[in-house]
Amino acid sequence: QVQLVESGGALVQPGGSLRLSCAASGSIFSPYAMGWYRQAPGNEREGVATISSSGSVNYADFVKGRFTISMADAKSTIYLQMNSLKPEDTAVYSCNFERFGLNYWGQGTQVTVSS
């Protein structure tokens, strides 16, 4: 079992920045991947960025150049630095842990971009 706890969601103005954190605990053994997904009202959940335990990263095209995913040295915490936020980034952001096809999800954190 893996437990995930996200934090960092907030209301921010367009053009602003936020950093989300996701702390994982439990049965964490390499190899694995962690990532951020988001879901806006009326939309399906979509992938934002992922990072593997070996450090490989992937980004959705709509966040390239604005968001950065990183992993703490302890490898049980990941971050999503979000810059140049747009109103269309408004969504519930959820952390995911995946290992050999098994997926675990956090409870989600709300990010609202509005003036």
Helices and strands as residue ranges (DSSP letters): E 2-7, E 11-12, E 18-26, E 33-39, E 46-52, E 57-59, G 61-63, E 67-71, E 77-82, G 87-89, E 91-99, E 102-105, E 109-113
